[in-house]
Amino acid sequence: MQEALFCQALGLAAPWVVERVALDVERRRIDLYVVWQSSHATCPACAATEQKLHDHRQRSWRHLDFFQFEAYVHCALPRVSCSACGCTSQLSVPWAREGSRFTLMFEALALTLAREMPVAACARILRCADNALWRQIDAHVGLARAKESYADVTVIGIDETSCAKGHSYITLVHDLQQARLIYATPGKDASTVQRFTQDIKSHQGRPEAIKVVCMDMSKAFIAGAGQHLPQAAIAFDGFHVVQLANRAVDAVRREEAKGERWLKKTRWCWLKDKARWTDKEQAKMDWLPHARLKTARAWRMKEALRDIYRNSQADAATRAQALKKWLHWAQRCRLQPMQDLAKTIQQHWAGILKAFDASHLHTGYVEAVNSLPQAAKAKARGYATADHFIAMAFLIAGKLTHLPGSPLQKARA
C-alpha cells in the first residue's frame, strides 16, 4: 500500500513503479526506490518502440521533505540499445530535469522561495547548498525564457540599473504594453541595443516591428536606438524630465545653502511629491515656497513642469504649448541650473513631445520594476555574478509563463 501511495504522489505511470520505501528515523531520512518494470523501452534518440535495454546506471535525486524527514528518490536508470539508429541512450525520468540532482517538485519550491527571499536563506531552509539553488534558478529561467515569444512587442522601455559596487551596470529592456522584462545584458553602452535586437529575433520578434523606444536621455541608448532601431521613434518620458528638474532644484539649493546654511536640512522637502510630505515637512512648506529664495523660485518652476505631465486630460498639442511657455520662463529665470534644464529639453524636444502622444509611453513602470531586483539584491547583500542578478531579475519581473508553479498550491483548471 505504501509503495502505491508514493507512486501516486510522484505521479508515476507504468512501467515506472515505487518498488521499496525505506525510513531511517535516526538519520531523519526516507528513501524511495523506483524501478522500470519492463525489458523494453522507446528509444530516446529516435523514438523507435520496443527496443531492448542495454544496462542500468544508478542515480539519486533530492525530493521534497516527507513530514520532518529528508526524502530521496533512487533509480537504476535503464539505457536503451536501439537497433534502428544504433545509439545507446539513457531514459529520461518524469520526476526530474535532465542533469539535475533534484526532483522537479523540489526545484519548483526552490524557485517559489527564491522570489521572496535571498537564495542563501532558501538554502538554509531547504538544507542544501546555495550554489545548487543558483544552478536550478539559472537552468529554469534559461529554459523558460527560451520558450517565450516576443512576436507582438512594439513598444519597449530601456533603462540601466546597478549590478554591483562601482561602475557595474545591467541594461534592462521591458515590453511596456505587457509590463514584462524581455531582455537583460551587462553594460549600458550602445552595443546593448544591438544585442537586444539579436536576441529578440530568437524569440519570434522583429526589430523592425518596434515602433517606439522609451528611455532616459542617455547618449549611449540614443545612439544605439538610432543605429539598430532606426524605424522606431524615441520617446523621453516625463519621469526622467521631472527627475532632471529635481536635480536642477537641488543644485540651486546647494548653491544658496552656502549663504543660507539652514537650507541644508530642507533637501527632501523640495524634492518629494507634495502628497508624500510628512507633517513636519508640510509645516515647513507652508511658508518656504513663498519665501524670497532662489530655491523657492526653482521649486515653483519644477512643480509647474510636473503639473504639465500630471494633466493627462489635455491633448498632446495643449501640453506641448504649455511646455513651450514653461521653456520661455526657464530661459529668463536667471537660475543657471534651470536654464541648463531648459537647454536639455530643447535638445530633446522631439522625443519629449513623442511621450505626449500616448499616456502609456513612460518608463515609470521600468523604474518601479528595477527597484524589485535591487531590493532582492539588497536583502541578499549583493550577488556574486551579473548572471545571477539577471536570472533573479527575470524570475521576479520576466512574467515567464513556462516556469514550474509552486508544488504547495493547487493547480488551476
Beta strands, then each sheet from edge to edge (+ up, - down):
strand 1: 16-24
strand 2: 29-36
strand 3: 40-41
strand 4: 51-66
strand 5: 69-81
strand 6: 88-90
strand 7: 155-164
strand 8: 168-175
strand 9: 180-186
strand 10: 212-215
strand 11: 233-236
sheet 1: 1+ 2- 5- 4+ 3-
sheet 2: 1+ 2- 5- 6+
sheet 3: 9+ 8- 7+ 10+ 11+
end
